[in-house]
Amino acid sequence: MMLSWRTRRAAAAARKKRLQDVSGNDNLEMDITVPVPTHFRCPISLDLMKDPVTLSTGITYDRESIEKWVEAGHQTCPVTNQVLLCFDQIPNHSLRKMIQSWCVENRSFGIERIPTPRIPVSPYDVSEICKRIMAATQRGDFKKCKDLVAKIKNWGRESERNKRCIVENGVGCVLSIAFESFAGISMEKHADLLVDILSVLVWMFPFGVEGKLTLGSMNSLRCMLWILKNGDLTAKQTAVLVLKELLSLDQKHVNTLAEIGVIQELVKLIKKPISPSATKASLMVIFYMLSPPSISEKIASTLVELGLVSLIIEILLEGDKGISEKALGVLDHICDSKEGREKAYENALFVPVLFHKILGSDLASNFSVSILWKLCKNDKRKDGGVVAEALELKVGAFQKLLILLQVGCGENTKEKVKELLKLLNLYRTKVDCLGSSMDFRYLKKSY
């Protein structure tokens, strides 16, 4: 074995020396393209195979390519066109070792050796680990359950295929039951396990009805609140991401979350952000909590008291597109309430920031117009209020709204834009905000 390795290395060195002698360029070999042997290429992708597997027809493919082929609904072998009676994929270890040896022999040309692939998880493997988790949960065996959850996490890290297999075979429901059970025993004692379970559940949504009900139980929701209060930064982010996914599927847990004080912790995450993902998730949870009309006004009032309106203005001044859209969605709901609108009237930056966000994106435009429309519609101030403020600040109100009509928007937004333009038109003589008629003479009127 040692002799073989030395021989290959000596041959590579000699080849490099010959190239240098001919050209005088040390880097010439990096410009040479090494042809990949045809039988090392996947018949589907035509790329070097990393995990060759053989079908029942005797043809070998790269595992990733043939899995995509089958998942797309094809039931035939791509090369022979024979109908596949079974979809078993047998690892071709001999070919894989040949490919690895070829990579080693040509490493001087910059070719890296492909790693030995791990055997993908099977539905049977997933089923067995689910049984073991349930048994450990019933016994209250914290350590065993933690080891099994760690194994699932490792499977998920290995490949997207593993993740799909885990999700499709009921792990979400099993982990939800384990989460509720250990949370009911002791949150402090089982904190590490509970956070580990949530970190896996984040990429398992959506899952079955039983799992959603269990994860939405009082025990589970109180545990997530406890993690938001007492967990480290990673744990807090994980908890709020799970809450976001849970409420995106079912908003019937809103009352419970409001009663136990989740809103206060969400505002804290926005006030002292730990990551963009956590901020976006916190805004989305608040957005979902404001959606049910029966409780939205009460929640909006609480959010105003906690200073969320001012926080959102700061976000809109500095945040990226994704965060700004979510912040505007929350603000739109808050402005349905009298307290929310009153707070908006007090903030000098409110109107210019909203006009600035128009045309930023379709979603941002829709929310900004909706908020401005609600403020104008309910503004009882004698000095013209929001309308006069928009003109006096010279924020390009007319221009933005006219361009929005020109480039197109939804019917609901279009009607609100027309109403805003009519209101602005009443005050247009106070401020020369239209500028030269040259600016708009080519714009087609939409109203």
Phi, psi and chi 1 to 4 in degrees:
 res  aa     phi    psi   chi1   chi2   chi3   chi4
   1 MET       -  -43.9  176.3   64.2   71.6      -
   2 MET   -63.7  -40.7 -176.5   62.2   72.2      -
   3 LEU   -62.4  -42.1  179.4   60.8      -      -
   4 SER   -62.5  -43.9  174.9      -      -      -
   5 TRP   -63.2  -43.4  176.7   79.6      -      -
   6 ARG   -65.1  -37.2  -74.9  177.7  176.1  169.5
   7 THR   -63.4  -46.0  -59.0      -      -      -
   8 ARG   -62.8  -42.2  -71.6 -160.8  -59.2  -89.5
   9 ARG   -65.6  -41.1 -177.2  157.7 -173.7  170.1
  10 ALA   -64.2  -39.3      -      -      -      -
  11 ALA   -64.7  -40.8      -      -      -      -
  12 ALA   -64.4  -41.3      -      -      -      -
  13 ALA   -64.2  -41.9      -      -      -      -
  14 ALA   -64.1  -40.6      -      -      -      -
  15 ARG   -62.4  -42.1 -177.0  166.5   59.0 -110.2
  16 LYS   -63.1  -41.9 -179.3  176.1 -179.9  179.7
  17 LYS   -63.4  -41.6 -172.0  174.9 -174.2  -52.1
  18 ARG   -61.7  -41.0  -74.0 -162.8  -58.1  -88.1
  19 LEU   -63.1  -40.3  -71.2  167.5      -      -
  20 GLN   -67.3  -40.5  -68.3  173.0    2.3      -
  21 ASP   -61.7  -38.7  -69.4  -18.4      -      -
  22 VAL   -73.4  -41.5  171.0      -      -      -
  23 SER  -108.7  -22.0   66.2      -      -      -
  24 GLY    70.5   15.5      -      -      -      -
  25 ASN  -116.6  116.5 -177.3   -1.9      -      -
  26 ASP   -66.0  -23.2  -70.4  -12.1      -      -
  27 ASN  -102.5   13.0  -63.0  -42.5      -      -
  28 LEU   -61.5  -37.2 -178.4   59.6      -      -
  29 GLU   -64.7  -21.5   75.1  -90.6   24.3      -
  30 MET   -73.0  -18.0  -59.8  -55.0  -66.1      -
  31 ASP   -90.6   -4.5  -61.9  -32.7      -      -
  32 ILE   -88.7  130.3  -64.8  175.8      -      -
  33 THR   -90.9  121.9  -57.9      -      -      -
  34 VAL   -88.8  119.9 -179.2      -      -      -
  35 PRO   -68.0  134.3   24.5  -32.9      -      -
  36 VAL   -85.5  126.2  178.6      -      -      -
  37 PRO   -53.5  139.8  -26.8   34.5      -      -
  38 THR   -56.2  -41.8  -56.0      -      -      -
  39 HIS   -75.2   -1.9   58.2  -67.9      -      -
  40 PHE   -95.2   -7.7  -71.5  173.9      -      -
  41 ARG   -92.3  143.9  -66.5  178.3  179.5  -88.9
  42 CYS   -73.5  131.9  172.6      -      -      -
  43 PRO   -61.7  -19.8  -23.2   33.8      -      -
  44 ILE   -90.5  -56.9  -63.4  174.7      -      -
  45 SER   -87.2  -19.4   67.2      -      -      -
  46 LEU    65.0   13.9  -58.8 -179.4      -      -
  47 ASP   -97.0  163.1  -67.3  -32.2      -      -
  48 LEU   -59.5  129.3 -177.1   68.6      -      -
  49 MET   -73.8  133.7  -71.2 -172.9  -80.5      -
  50 LYS   -99.9  -29.0  -62.4  178.2 -179.6  178.4
  51 ASP  -142.0   75.9 -174.0    7.5      -      -
  52 PRO   -68.0  131.7   22.4  -30.5      -      -
  53 VAL  -131.8  148.1  -67.2      -      -      -
  54 THR  -110.1  133.8  -56.2      -      -      -
  55 LEU   -87.8  175.7  -60.2 -173.9      -      -
  56 SER   -64.3  -17.6   56.8      -      -      -
  57 THR   -82.8   -5.9   55.8      -      -      -
  58 GLY    90.1   -0.3      -      -      -      -
  59 ILE   -92.3  138.5  -54.3  -61.6      -      -
  60 THR  -103.0  135.7  -61.4      -      -      -
  61 TYR  -131.9  165.3  -57.7   90.4      -      -
  62 ASP   -75.2  136.5 -170.6   60.5      -      -
  63 ARG   -55.1  -45.2 -172.8 -171.9  -65.5  -84.9
  64 GLU   -60.7  -41.4 -176.5  179.4   -4.0      -
  65 SER   -68.0  -45.3  -62.8      -      -      -
  66 ILE   -72.0  -30.3 -166.8   60.9      -      -
  67 GLU   -66.7  -41.0  -78.0 -176.9  -13.3      -
  68 LYS   -63.6  -38.2  -72.8 -179.7  179.4  178.3
  69 TRP   -60.7  -47.3  171.7  -93.3      -      -
  70 VAL   -69.0  -41.9  173.0      -      -      -
  71 GLU   -64.8  -24.3  -73.3  169.6    5.6      -
  72 ALA   -75.7   -3.5      -      -      -      -
  73 GLY   102.6    0.5      -      -      -      -
  74 HIS   -74.0  141.5  -59.7  -69.2      -      -
  75 GLN  -122.8   18.9  -61.7 -177.3  -11.8      -
  76 THR  -124.0  161.9   58.2      -      -      -
  77 CYS   -76.9  125.8  172.1      -      -      -
  78 PRO   -58.4  -33.9  -23.0   32.9      -      -
  79 VAL   -83.9  -50.3  171.1      -      -      -
  80 THR   -89.3  -16.9   65.6      -      -      -
  81 ASN    65.3   14.9 -151.6   31.0      -      -
  82 GLN   -76.3  145.1  -66.6  177.6   -1.7      -
  83 VAL   -69.3  130.4  175.3      -      -      -
  84 LEU   -82.5  113.5  -64.5  171.2      -      -
  85 LEU   -75.9  -25.7  -59.6  178.2      -      -
  86 CYS  -142.5  154.8   73.4      -      -      -
  87 PHE  -108.7   22.1  -64.5   92.0      -      -
  88 ASP   -63.3  139.1  -66.1  -17.0      -      -
  89 GLN  -118.5  107.8  -60.7  165.6   10.6      -
  90 ILE   -91.6  120.7  -49.5  -58.9      -      -
  91 PRO   -57.7  130.0  -23.8   34.4      -      -
  92 ASN   -95.4   83.2 -166.9  -31.7      -      -
  93 HIS   -65.1  -36.7  -63.1  -60.9      -      -
  94 SER   -62.9  -46.6  -62.3      -      -      -
  95 LEU   -66.3  -39.4 -178.5   56.8      -      -
  96 ARG   -62.1  -39.8 -170.3 -112.5  -50.4  154.5
  97 LYS   -67.1  -36.2  -70.1  175.4 -178.9  176.5
  98 MET   -64.1  -41.3  -69.9  170.4   62.3      -
  99 ILE   -64.7  -43.4  -66.9  172.2      -      -
 100 GLN   -61.8  -41.1  -72.4  176.1  -34.5      -
 101 SER   -64.6  -40.0  -63.9      -      -      -
 102 TRP   -63.4  -40.0  177.3   82.8      -      -
 103 CYS   -62.6  -42.1  -69.6      -      -      -
 104 VAL   -64.4  -43.5  170.6      -      -      -
 105 GLU   -63.6  -26.5  -70.9  171.0    1.6      -
 106 ASN  -110.7   20.9  -69.2  -82.8      -      -
 107 ARG   -66.8  -24.5   62.6 -175.0  173.0 -176.0
 108 SER   -65.6  -16.1   60.4      -      -      -
 109 PHE   -97.1   13.3  -64.0  102.2      -      -
 110 GLY    86.7   11.1      -      -      -      -
 111 ILE   -87.5  124.9  -64.5  174.2      -      -
 112 GLU   -91.3  144.4  -63.7 -177.9    1.0      -
 113 ARG   -69.8  130.4  179.7 -177.2 -178.0  -84.8
 114 ILE   -73.2  138.0   61.4  168.7      -      -
 115 PRO   -71.3  153.8   26.5  -33.6      -      -
 116 THR   -68.9  119.9  -59.0      -      -      -
 117 PRO   -70.4  148.5   25.9  -33.2      -      -
 118 ARG   -80.8  148.5  -66.6  178.4  178.9  -88.3
 119 ILE   -70.0  124.5  -60.7  174.2      -      -
 120 PRO   -65.3  151.2   22.5  -31.6      -      -
 121 VAL   -69.7  146.5   66.6      -      -      -
 122 SER  -111.0  161.3   67.9      -      -      -
 123 PRO   -55.2  -34.5  -28.1   36.2      -      -
 124 TYR   -64.3  -44.0  174.4   80.1      -      -
 125 ASP   -57.9  -44.5  -63.1  -33.0      -      -
 126 VAL   -65.6  -43.3  176.7      -      -      -
 127 SER   -60.2  -42.0  176.7      -      -      -
 128 GLU   -66.0  -41.4  -74.1  -59.9  -55.6      -
 129 ILE   -71.1  -29.3 -153.6  168.2      -      -
 130 CYS   -64.2  -43.4  -76.2      -      -      -
 131 LYS   -61.1  -41.1  -68.3  176.5 -175.9  176.3
 132 ARG   -69.1  -35.9  -66.4  168.4   67.1 -171.7
 133 ILE   -66.7  -42.4  -70.4  174.0      -      -
 134 MET   -62.3  -42.8  -72.8  -60.6  -66.7      -
 135 ALA   -63.9  -42.7      -      -      -      -
 136 ALA   -65.9  -35.9      -      -      -      -
 137 THR   -65.8  -44.3  -59.4      -      -      -
 138 GLN   -63.3  -33.7  -69.3  168.4    0.7      -
 139 ARG   -81.8  -13.4  -63.7 -166.2  -52.5  -90.7
 140 GLY    72.8   27.1      -      -      -      -
 141 ASP   -83.5   90.3 -169.5  -20.9      -      -
 142 PHE   -60.6  -48.6  160.0   77.6      -      -
 143 LYS   -63.0  -45.5 -172.6  177.3 -176.7  -55.7
 144 LYS   -63.1  -42.8 -174.4   63.9  175.9  176.4
 145 CYS   -64.3  -39.8 -161.5      -      -      -
 146 LYS   -62.8  -40.8 -166.9  172.6 -172.1  -52.7
 147 ASP   -63.6  -40.0  -68.6  -19.0      -      -
 148 LEU   -69.3  -39.1  -66.5  170.7      -      -
 149 VAL   -65.3  -38.8  172.1      -      -      -
 150 ALA   -62.2  -36.2      -      -      -      -
 151 LYS   -65.5  -41.1 -170.3  169.9 -175.2  177.7
 152 ILE   -63.9  -41.5  -68.7  174.6      -      -
 153 LYS   -59.8  -42.5  -72.6  178.0   71.9  173.9
 154 ASN   -65.2  -41.0  -70.8  -27.1      -      -
 155 TRP   -58.4  -45.6  -79.8  -11.9      -      -
 156 GLY   -63.4  -34.0      -      -      -      -
 157 ARG   -69.2  -27.4  -70.4 -168.4 -167.5  104.9
 158 GLU   -68.3  -39.0  -72.4  174.5    7.5      -
 159 SER  -167.2  157.6   68.6      -      -      -
 160 GLU   -67.0  -30.4  -71.3  -60.2  -43.2      -
 161 ARG   -61.4  -43.7 -179.5 -160.9  179.5  -77.5
 162 ASN   -60.5  -42.0  -79.7   -0.8      -      -
 163 LYS   -59.5  -45.3  -80.5 -172.2  176.6 -178.4
 164 ARG   -61.7  -42.5  -71.2 -165.2  -60.3  -89.2
 165 CYS   -63.9  -40.4 -175.2      -      -      -
 166 ILE   -65.1  -45.6  -69.0  167.3      -      -
 167 VAL   -64.5  -42.1  171.2      -      -      -
 168 GLU   -72.3  -10.8  -68.9  167.5    0.8      -
 169 ASN  -115.7   30.9  -73.1  -82.2      -      -
 170 GLY    80.7   16.7      -      -      -      -
 171 VAL   -67.9  -33.9  175.8      -      -      -
 172 GLY   -57.1  -45.2      -      -      -      -
 173 CYS   -65.2  -44.0 -178.7      -      -      -
 174 VAL   -62.4  -44.4  171.2      -      -      -
 175 LEU   -68.4  -32.6  -70.5 -177.4      -      -
 176 SER   -63.9  -40.9  -62.9      -      -      -
 177 ILE   -65.0  -43.2  -67.4  170.0      -      -
 178 ALA   -63.8  -40.2      -      -      -      -
 179 PHE   -61.7  -48.1 -177.7   83.1      -      -
 180 GLU   -63.6  -41.1 -177.9 -168.7   36.2      -
 181 SER   -64.1  -51.0  178.3      -      -      -
 182 PHE   -72.0  -28.6  -76.6  102.5      -      -
 183 ALA   -66.4  -35.7      -      -      -      -
 184 GLY   -70.0  -27.4      -      -      -      -
 185 ILE   -77.1  -56.5  -62.1  170.2      -      -
 186 SER  -168.3  115.7  172.8      -      -      -
 187 MET   -68.7  -43.4  -63.0  178.8 -164.2      -
 188 GLU   -63.6  -45.8  -65.5   86.1  -10.1      -
 189 LYS   -67.0  -35.5 -176.3  178.8  177.7 -179.0
 190 HIS  -108.4   22.2  -57.7  134.1      -      -
 191 ALA   -56.0  -44.3      -      -      -      -
 192 ASP   -61.3  -45.2  -70.2  -15.2      -      -
 193 LEU   -64.1  -43.8  169.6   61.4      -      -
 194 LEU   -62.3  -41.5  -65.0  167.9      -      -
 195 VAL   -67.6  -39.8  172.2      -      -      -
 196 ASP   -59.7  -42.9  -78.9  -11.1      -      -
 197 ILE   -62.3  -44.7  -69.0  175.3      -      -
 198 LEU   -62.3  -37.5  -71.5 -176.8      -      -
 199 SER   -65.3  -26.1   68.9      -      -      -
 200 VAL   -83.6  -40.4  176.9      -      -      -
 201 LEU   -62.4  -27.7  -73.1  174.1      -      -
 202 VAL   -52.8  -41.5  163.9      -      -      -
 203 TRP   -98.3   16.3   47.8  -95.2      -      -
 204 MET  -105.5   -8.6  -71.4 -164.6  175.1      -
 205 PHE   -69.3  148.8  -74.5   89.9      -      -
 206 PRO   -83.0  150.8   30.6  -32.5      -      -
 207 PHE  -129.1 -173.9   42.5   79.4      -      -
 208 GLY   -60.6  167.2      -      -      -      -
 209 VAL   -59.7  -44.1  174.9      -      -      -
 210 GLU   -61.1  -41.3 -175.5 -178.9   -5.3      -
 211 GLY   -64.1  -41.6      -      -      -      -
 212 LYS   -65.4  -40.4  -73.3 -173.3  -69.1 -175.3
 213 LEU   -65.4  -41.5  -71.5  173.9      -      -
 214 THR   -66.9  -43.1  -53.5      -      -      -
 215 LEU   -70.6  -22.1 -160.5   58.4      -      -
 216 GLY   -95.8    9.2      -      -      -      -
 217 SER   -71.0  164.1   68.5      -      -      -
 218 MET   -59.6  -43.1 -178.6   61.8   79.0      -
 219 ASN   -58.0  -47.3  -96.9   -7.6      -      -
 220 SER   -66.8  -43.7  -63.1      -      -      -
 221 LEU   -66.8  -39.8  -66.3  177.9      -      -
 222 ARG   -63.6  -35.8  -76.0 -170.0 -178.3  -82.3
 223 CYS   -66.7  -41.9 -178.8      -      -      -
 224 MET   -64.9  -36.9  -77.1 -175.2 -100.2      -
 225 LEU   -64.4  -41.3  172.4   60.3      -      -
 226 TRP   -60.9  -39.9 -176.9   85.9      -      -
 227 ILE   -66.7  -39.3  -67.7  171.4      -      -
 228 LEU   -61.6  -32.4  -74.3  175.3      -      -
 229 LYS   -83.6  -39.7  -73.6 -178.7  175.6  179.8
 230 ASN  -115.4  -11.5  -56.2  -71.2      -      -
 231 GLY   -76.6  167.8      -      -      -      -
 232 ASP   -76.0 -178.8   59.3   22.3      -      -
 233 LEU   -60.9  -41.6  -61.4 -176.7      -      -
 234 THR   -65.1  -42.0  -58.3      -      -      -
 235 ALA   -64.0  -42.0      -      -      -      -
 236 LYS   -62.8  -42.9  -71.8  179.9  179.2 -178.9
 237 GLN   -62.3  -42.6  175.1  171.3  -63.3      -
 238 THR   -61.8  -44.4  -58.4      -      -      -
 239 ALA   -62.7  -43.4      -      -      -      -
 240 VAL   -71.7  -31.2   75.4      -      -      -
 241 LEU   -66.0  -39.8  -73.7  170.3      -      -
 242 VAL   -66.7  -42.2  170.7      -      -      -
 243 LEU   -60.1  -40.9  -81.0  174.6      -      -
 244 LYS   -60.7  -46.7 -179.0 -159.3   75.1  172.0
 245 GLU   -65.1  -40.0  -64.9  -65.8  -18.2      -
 246 LEU   -63.5  -46.5 -178.0   63.4      -      -
 247 LEU   -72.6  -25.4  -71.5 -174.9      -      -
 248 SER   -66.3  -25.4   70.4      -      -      -
 249 LEU   -91.8  -34.7  -61.2  172.7      -      -
 250 ASP  -153.5  116.2 -166.3  -15.9      -      -
 251 GLN   -96.9   14.0  -67.1  166.4   26.9      -
 252 LYS   -75.0   -8.3   68.8 -179.0  179.5 -177.3
 253 HIS   -88.3    2.5  -51.2  -60.2      -      -
 254 VAL   -60.8  -45.9  166.1      -      -      -
 255 ASN   -58.9  -45.3  -76.6  -41.3      -      -
 256 THR   -62.1  -45.5  -55.7      -      -      -
 257 LEU   -62.4  -38.9  -71.1  171.0      -      -
 258 ALA   -66.6  -39.9      -      -      -      -
 259 GLU   -66.5  -36.5  -71.6  171.3    7.9      -
 260 ILE   -87.7   -3.0   64.0  177.8      -      -
 261 GLY    93.2   29.0      -      -      -      -
 262 VAL   -68.9  -32.9  164.9      -      -      -
 263 ILE   -55.9  -44.2  -65.4  173.4      -      -
 264 GLN   -60.4  -39.9  -72.3   78.8   -4.9      -
 265 GLU   -71.1  -33.9  -61.9  -53.4  -45.1      -
 266 LEU   -66.6  -41.6  -65.7  171.9      -      -
 267 VAL   -64.5  -36.6  173.5      -      -      -
 268 LYS   -62.1  -39.9  -73.5  179.2 -175.8  177.2
 269 LEU   -65.4  -31.2  -77.9  178.8      -      -
 270 ILE   -77.8  -39.2  -63.6  170.2      -      -
 271 LYS   -67.1  -40.4 -168.2  171.6 -174.4  177.8
 272 LYS  -121.5   78.5  -64.7 -178.6  178.9  179.0
 273 PRO   -63.0  142.3   22.0  -30.8      -      -
 274 ILE  -106.5  -21.8   57.6  178.0      -      -
 275 SER  -170.5  156.2   72.1      -      -      -
 276 PRO   -57.7  -37.6  -25.6   35.3      -      -
 277 SER   -62.8  -43.5  -64.6      -      -      -
 278 ALA   -66.8  -38.3      -      -      -      -
 279 THR   -65.5  -45.9  -58.6      -      -      -
 280 LYS   -61.8  -43.6  -70.0  176.8 -176.2  178.6
 281 ALA   -64.4  -40.7      -      -      -      -
 282 SER   -62.6  -43.2  -61.3      -      -      -
 283 LEU   -64.1  -38.6  -71.9  167.5      -      -
 284 MET   -68.7  -38.7  -75.0  -52.6  -60.2      -
 285 VAL   -61.6  -44.5  172.8      -      -      -
 286 ILE   -62.9  -41.0  -67.7  173.2      -      -
 287 PHE   -58.6  -46.6  178.8   82.2      -      -
 288 TYR   -65.3  -36.0  -68.0  131.7      -      -
 289 MET   -69.6  -26.4  -68.0 -177.1   71.3      -
 290 LEU   -84.6  -10.1  -74.8  165.6      -      -
 291 SER   -69.6  -45.3  -63.4      -      -      -
 292 PRO   -65.2  120.4  -20.0   32.8      -      -
 293 PRO   -58.4  -31.1  -21.1   32.1      -      -
 294 SER   -64.2  -24.9   59.0      -      -      -
 295 ILE  -126.4   -5.2 -166.3  173.9      -      -
 296 SER   -61.7  -39.6   60.7      -      -      -
 297 GLU   -66.0  -39.2 -169.5  164.5  -16.6      -
 298 LYS   -65.8  -43.8 -178.8  179.5  178.3 -178.2
 299 ILE   -66.8  -40.4  -66.9  176.7      -      -
 300 ALA   -60.1  -41.2      -      -      -      -
 301 SER   -61.4  -42.5  178.1      -      -      -
 302 THR   -63.7  -42.0  -57.5      -      -      -
 303 LEU   -64.2  -37.7  -68.4  168.9      -      -
 304 VAL   -64.7  -43.3  171.0      -      -      -
 305 GLU   -61.8  -33.2  -69.9  175.7   10.2      -
 306 LEU   -81.3   -1.1  -67.7  170.2      -      -
 307 GLY    81.6   23.6      -      -      -      -
 308 LEU   -68.6  -31.4 -174.2   61.7      -      -
 309 VAL   -60.3  -47.0  173.8      -      -      -
 310 SER   -64.7  -37.5  -61.6      -      -      -
 311 LEU   -62.8  -39.7  -74.5  175.6      -      -
 312 ILE   -66.9  -37.8  -73.7  179.3      -      -
 313 ILE   -60.8  -41.4  -65.8  -60.4      -      -
 314 GLU   -62.8  -40.6  -68.3  177.2   16.7      -
 315 ILE   -62.8  -43.1  -70.6  172.4      -      -
 316 LEU   -66.2  -28.1  -66.0  175.5      -      -
 317 LEU   -74.4  -30.2  -72.0  169.7      -      -
 318 GLU  -120.9  -21.0  -57.6  173.9    1.8      -
 319 GLY   -74.3  160.1      -      -      -      -
 320 ASP   -79.4 -179.3   61.4   21.9      -      -
 321 LYS   -59.1  -46.8  174.0 -176.4  170.5 -176.7
 322 GLY   -62.5  -46.1      -      -      -      -
 323 ILE   -67.5  -40.9  -69.1  179.2      -      -
 324 SER   -61.6  -41.9  -66.1      -      -      -
 325 GLU   -61.3  -43.1  -71.4  176.0  -15.9      -
 326 LYS   -68.4  -38.9  -67.2  168.8  178.5   58.4
 327 ALA   -64.0  -40.8      -      -      -      -
 328 LEU   -65.3  -36.7  -74.2  167.1      -      -
 329 GLY   -61.7  -42.9      -      -      -      -
 330 VAL   -64.0  -45.1  170.3      -      -      -
 331 LEU   -62.1  -36.5 -159.8   54.2      -      -
 332 ASP   -60.5  -43.5 -173.0   34.9      -      -
 333 HIS   -67.3  -42.1  -83.4  -48.7      -      -
 334 ILE   -61.8  -36.3  -70.0  176.5      -      -
 335 CYS   -74.8   -0.7  -74.5      -      -      -
 336 ASP   -72.8  -21.5  -76.6  -32.2      -      -
 337 SER   -96.8  152.6   69.5      -      -      -
 338 LYS   -64.3  -41.5 -177.5  179.2  178.5 -179.0
 339 GLU   -61.7  -39.2  -68.1   91.7  -23.1      -
 340 GLY   -64.6  -43.3      -      -      -      -
 341 ARG   -67.7  -39.9  -67.0 -168.5  -63.7  -87.6
 342 GLU   -61.0  -41.2  -69.0  -63.0  -29.9      -
 343 LYS   -65.6  -36.8 -163.3   66.2  178.3  178.3
 344 ALA   -65.5  -41.2      -      -      -      -
 345 TYR   -61.2  -29.7  -65.6  142.0      -      -
 346 GLU   -75.5  -22.7  -65.6  173.0    8.1      -
 347 ASN   -91.2  118.2 -164.2  -50.9      -      -
 348 ALA   -66.2  -24.5      -      -      -      -
 349 LEU   -85.8  -11.1  -70.0  173.5      -      -
 350 PHE   -57.7  -55.1 -155.7   92.0      -      -
 351 VAL   -65.7  -49.6  172.0      -      -      -
 352 PRO   -61.5  -35.4   15.1  -27.9      -      -
 353 VAL   -65.8  -41.3  166.2      -      -      -
 354 LEU   -64.4  -43.6  -72.0  175.8      -      -
 355 PHE   -65.7  -33.4  -86.0  107.1      -      -
 356 HIS   -63.5  -33.2  177.0   69.5      -      -
 357 LYS   -79.8  -16.2  -70.1  -61.8  174.6 -178.9
 358 ILE   -65.0  135.2  -66.7  176.0      -      -
 359 LEU    78.4    1.0  -59.3  177.2      -      -
 360 GLY   -68.2  -39.5      -      -      -      -
 361 SER  -164.7  165.8   70.2      -      -      -
 362 ASP   -59.1  -45.9  -70.6  -16.1      -      -
 363 LEU   -65.8  -43.9 -158.4   54.1      -      -
 364 ALA   -62.6  -40.2      -      -      -      -
 365 SER   -63.3  -45.3  -63.2      -      -      -
 366 ASN   -61.2  -47.4  -67.4  -19.5      -      -
 367 PHE   -66.3  -42.5  -78.4  135.5      -      -
 368 SER   -62.4  -45.0  -62.5      -      -      -
 369 VAL   -63.3  -42.2  167.2      -      -      -
 370 SER   -61.0  -43.4  177.1      -      -      -
 371 ILE   -64.9  -47.5  -63.4  166.0      -      -
 372 LEU   -60.9  -39.7  -72.5  164.5      -      -
 373 TRP   -63.4  -43.1  177.8   78.6      -      -
 374 LYS   -64.5  -39.7  -70.4  172.1 -175.3  176.2
 375 LEU   -66.7  -44.7  -66.6  178.5      -      -
 376 CYS   -67.2  -41.8  -68.3      -      -      -
 377 LYS   -62.5  -34.5  179.7 -177.9  176.5 -176.3
 378 ASN  -104.4    6.5  -64.9  -79.2      -      -
 379 ASP   -82.3  114.6 -163.0  -12.5      -      -
 380 LYS  -103.4    7.1  -53.5  -59.9 -178.4 -175.5
 381 ARG   -69.5  141.2  -68.0  175.7  -69.1  178.4
 382 LYS   -74.0  -21.5  -65.4  179.7 -179.9  179.2
 383 ASP   -83.8    9.8   59.5   -5.3      -      -
 384 GLY    96.8  -16.4      -      -      -      -
 385 GLY    55.5 -128.8      -      -      -      -
 386 VAL   -61.0  -40.3  172.8      -      -      -
 387 VAL   -62.7  -49.8  175.9      -      -      -
 388 ALA   -63.6  -38.6      -      -      -      -
 389 GLU   -62.0  -42.2 -175.0  179.4   -8.7      -
 390 ALA   -61.6  -39.6      -      -      -      -
 391 LEU   -73.7  -41.4  -65.3  174.4      -      -
 392 GLU   -65.9  -34.2  -70.4  167.6    4.5      -
 393 LEU   -77.5  -11.3  -71.2  170.3      -      -
 394 LYS    52.2   54.6  -63.2 -173.8  178.5 -178.7
 395 VAL   -93.2   12.3  -69.0      -      -      -
 396 GLY    72.4   35.1      -      -      -      -
 397 ALA   -58.6  -52.1      -      -      -      -
 398 PHE   -59.5  -47.1  -99.7  103.9      -      -
 399 GLN   -58.8  -48.0  -68.3   94.2  -36.7      -
 400 LYS   -61.3  -45.9  -70.3 -101.8 -176.8  154.0
 401 LEU   -68.4  -39.2  -65.9  174.6      -      -
 402 LEU   -65.6  -41.3  -75.3  169.9      -      -
 403 ILE   -65.9  -37.4  -68.2  171.7      -      -
 404 LEU   -61.9  -39.8 -176.0   59.2      -      -
 405 LEU   -65.0  -38.0  -76.8  179.3      -      -
 406 GLN   -68.5  -44.2 -169.6   70.2   16.3      -
 407 VAL   -78.7  -18.1  -60.3      -      -      -
 408 GLY   104.6  143.8      -      -      -      -
 409 CYS  -159.9  173.0   52.7      -      -      -
 410 GLY   -64.5  160.0      -      -      -      -
 411 GLU   -60.4  -41.8  -73.6  -60.2  -40.5      -
 412 ASN   -63.0  -44.9 -170.4   29.6      -      -
 413 THR   -66.2  -38.8  -60.2      -      -      -
 414 LYS   -60.6  -42.2 -173.5 -179.3  -69.6 -175.2
 415 GLU   -63.3  -39.2  -68.3  -57.1  -45.7      -
 416 LYS   -68.6  -37.5  -69.0  174.9 -179.5  176.0
 417 VAL   -62.1  -43.1  169.5      -      -      -
 418 LYS   -61.3  -42.3  -69.1  177.1 -178.7  178.4
 419 GLU   -65.5  -40.4  -71.5 -171.3   41.1      -
 420 LEU   -63.7  -40.3  -72.8  172.5      -      -
 421 LEU   -64.4  -37.8  -76.9  169.3      -      -
 422 LYS   -64.9  -41.5  -71.0  175.9 -177.1  177.0
 423 LEU   -65.5  -43.2  -70.1  170.6      -      -
 424 LEU   -64.7  -34.3  -72.1  168.5      -      -
 425 ASN   -63.8  -29.4 -169.5   50.4      -      -
 426 LEU   -65.7  -26.2  -64.1  173.8      -      -
 427 TYR  -111.4    8.8  -68.2   88.2      -      -
 428 ARG   -66.1  -25.2   75.3 -175.2 -171.6  -80.5
 429 THR   -75.1  -16.4   55.4      -      -      -
 430 LYS   -73.0  -34.0  -67.3 -175.0  177.9 -178.7
 431 VAL  -132.7  135.8 -177.8      -      -      -
 432 ASP   -78.8   74.2 -174.4   19.5      -      -
 433 CYS   -94.4  -10.7   63.9      -      -      -
 434 LEU   -85.2  -21.8  -73.8  175.1      -      -
 435 GLY    67.0 -154.3      -      -      -      -
 436 SER   -67.6  144.2  171.7      -      -      -
 437 SER   -65.2  -14.8   60.1      -      -      -
 438 MET   -62.1  -27.1  -67.9  -73.5  -70.4      -
 439 ASP   -64.0  -32.7  -68.0  -21.5      -      -
 440 PHE  -124.9    7.1  -57.9  107.0      -      -
 441 ARG   -67.7  -21.8   62.3 -179.3 -180.0  176.4
 442 TYR   -95.3   -1.6  -63.4  112.4      -      -
 443 LEU   -78.8  132.7  -75.7  175.1      -      -
 444 LYS   -76.9  129.2  178.9 -177.4  176.3 -177.9
 445 LYS   -71.3  136.1  -69.4 -174.8  177.6 -179.7
 446 SER  -111.2    5.7  -58.9      -      -      -
 447 TYR  -147.7      -   61.8   98.3      -      -
